[in-house]
């Protein structure tokens, strides 16, 4: 969302809600109280897009954290060959009470 922010006084919410609502579909609207920015209004669609974007970034961050841990493990020699790893996993699976 690289659009500009419209600035409107809080009284516009009471006197011109339909206009403010329509404006939020074009860009966020900052509501001022006594001349100071107080609240930002977004359209519901923009809000949902922001939530989806944040979730995507959180998922990427989790992957990057796992990759960083894996790199640290490699640097510190905390590795084993694939055959040993699979053997360990299969051994643990055989010991499960299912």
HULIN-V311008 format. One record per residue. N is the residue number from 0. RES is the residue in one letter. OMEGA is omega in whole degrees, -180 to 180 (none if undefined). BURIAL is # if it has 9 or more other C-alpha atoms within 8 Angstrom, else .. Layout:
n=N res=RES omega=OMEGA burial=BURIAL
n=N res=RES omega=OMEGA burial=BURIAL
This chain:
n=0 res=X omega=-178 burial=.
n=1 res=X omega=-179 burial=.
n=2 res=X omega=178 burial=.
n=3 res=X omega=178 burial=.
n=4 res=X omega=174 burial=.
n=5 res=X omega=180 burial=#
n=6 res=X omega=-179 burial=#
n=7 res=X omega=177 burial=#
n=8 res=X omega=-177 burial=#
n=9 res=X omega=-179 burial=#
n=10 res=X omega=179 burial=.
n=11 res=X omega=178 burial=#
n=12 res=X omega=-179 burial=#
n=13 res=X omega=-172 burial=.
n=14 res=X omega=-175 burial=.
n=15 res=X omega=-178 burial=.
n=16 res=X omega=-178 burial=#
n=17 res=X omega=179 burial=.
n=18 res=X omega=179 burial=.
n=19 res=X omega=180 burial=#
n=20 res=X omega=178 burial=#
n=21 res=X omega=-180 burial=.
n=22 res=X omega=-180 burial=#
n=23 res=X omega=178 burial=#
n=24 res=X omega=178 burial=#
n=25 res=X omega=-180 burial=.
n=26 res=X omega=177 burial=#
n=27 res=X omega=-180 burial=#
n=28 res=X omega=176 burial=#
n=29 res=X omega=178 burial=#
n=30 res=X omega=-179 burial=#
n=31 res=X omega=173 burial=#
n=32 res=X omega=-177 burial=#
n=33 res=X omega=176 burial=.
n=34 res=X omega=-179 burial=.
n=35 res=X omega=179 burial=.
n=36 res=X omega=-174 burial=#
n=37 res=X omega=-173 burial=.
n=38 res=X omega=175 burial=.
n=39 res=X omega=179 burial=.
n=40 res=X omega=177 burial=#
n=41 res=X omega=171 burial=#
n=42 res=X omega=180 burial=#
n=43 res=X omega=179 burial=.
n=44 res=X omega=178 burial=.
n=45 res=X omega=179 burial=#
n=46 res=X omega=179 burial=#
n=47 res=X omega=177 burial=.
n=48 res=X omega=179 burial=.
n=49 res=X omega=178 burial=.
n=50 res=X omega=179 burial=.
n=51 res=X omega=180 burial=.
n=52 res=X omega=179 burial=.
n=53 res=X omega=178 burial=.
n=54 res=X omega=178 burial=.
n=55 res=X omega=178 burial=.
n=56 res=X omega=178 burial=.
n=57 res=X omega=179 burial=.
n=58 res=X omega=178 burial=.
n=59 res=X omega=179 burial=.
n=60 res=X omega=178 burial=.
n=61 res=X omega=178 burial=.
n=62 res=X omega=180 burial=.
n=63 res=X omega=178 burial=.
n=64 res=X omega=178 burial=.
n=65 res=X omega=179 burial=.
n=66 res=X omega=178 burial=.
n=67 res=X omega=178 burial=.
n=68 res=X omega=179 burial=.
n=69 res=X omega=178 burial=.
n=70 res=X omega=177 burial=.
n=71 res=X omega=178 burial=.
n=72 res=X omega=179 burial=#
n=73 res=X omega=-179 burial=#
n=74 res=X omega=-177 burial=.
n=75 res=X omega=176 burial=.
n=76 res=X omega=179 burial=.
n=77 res=X omega=-178 burial=.
n=78 res=X omega=171 burial=.
n=79 res=X omega=-179 burial=.
n=80 res=X omega=-175 burial=.
n=81 res=X omega=-179 burial=.
n=82 res=X omega=179 burial=.
n=83 res=X omega=-180 burial=.
n=84 res=X omega=-180 burial=#
n=85 res=X omega=178 burial=.
n=86 res=X omega=178 burial=.
n=87 res=X omega=-179 burial=.
n=88 res=X omega=180 burial=.
n=89 res=X omega=177 burial=.
n=90 res=X omega=178 burial=.
n=91 res=X omega=179 burial=.
n=92 res=X omega=180 burial=.
n=93 res=X omega=-178 burial=.
n=94 res=X omega=179 burial=.
n=95 res=X omega=174 burial=.
n=96 res=X omega=-178 burial=.
n=97 res=X omega=none burial=.
